[in-house]
């Protein structure tokens, strides 16, 4: 029986070696990269990043963690929640799906900011950079998807999601910005699968954040598709506008086309006015954190509070931009509506210019406020702050 035992032992050793060899091939052939990237992602941002969604955007290879910070909580009465993290991917010519460098930055903010004095020399919330109006996410989410390009040639896609938490807890704003070179340029964001992958990082992070900090918000559905932000060639005549520019009138050849955000719940809405030469002025509606951030930034730039802080409800800012406001449900402060551009230092504004500006701002603000369940905005005026 000894030869039989030796044969059995030998066969077992060979089988074990084959199993180990197969495991080693899988480990060094990609298993280690997947394990390491999953560990890196799940450790970031207090554990609220969705590993599968992040890897769908950045892949499994050459990932490294950026700066990770966490402070405050939704229960803190002095320091607002702010969690940030970054994940970068190095260029990999052997990765056909994700060949170029890319960086993903994720921020989770409590809204409103309680410790504004401690953040005097910085913006309260991440910006949503977009040359033309961003697209509302829809599908049950209050948020936007925006695109922009840097002077260096890098492309950027930003998704923001605002969660309305249970009463007494403040709200949550989740912002995901992805910057890249070859990856974004070689795989344009007019690819709906790419846009959806980016947006799903933000919505899944928002869902995790709601659970992590007991926000108890009503959540939307995982995005099935994400609309493209408006492009330069996607203008319409003012009379044909159906979104953010609905009701805005033309003005001869000076304003004979508009670019608009689509309809849908979003904390940012924009209507851009222009002509055949390009864009001329921009109507913007800001709600919640974006209105709060605009008031904070105005104070930082001018050295004095935004006029709305002292009770003024409409008027003209120092830069000559018209603005008005409306009271909205919740504790985030009034919504702000503004008209920027449309004037320059070389051309004196006429009475007709002023009348048109006040008229289109009134129309824009009233439509937007009604869609958000806010009170009627104050009538726009040409009053400057005292």
Secondary structure, DSSP 4 states (H G I P E B T S, - for coil): -HHHHHHHHHHHHHHHHHHHHHHHHHIIIIIHHHHHHHHHHHHSGGGTS-HHHHHHHH-SSSEEE---EEE--TT-SSS--EEEEEEEE---TT-SSS-S-EEEEEEEEEES-S-GGGGTTS-SS-----SSPPEEEETTEEEEEEEEE-TTS-EEEEEEEEE-PSTTS-EEEEEEEEEESHHHHHS-TTSHHHHHHHHHHHHHHHHHHHHHTT--PPP-PPPS--PPPPPTT--B-GGG--STTTTPPPBTTTB-EEEEPPSS--SEEEEEEEETTEEEEEEEEE-THHHHHHHHHHHHHHSS--GGGGT--EEE-TTS-EEEEE--SSSS--EEEEEEES--SSSPPPHHHHHHHHHHHHHHHHHHHHHTTPPPPPPP--PBP-
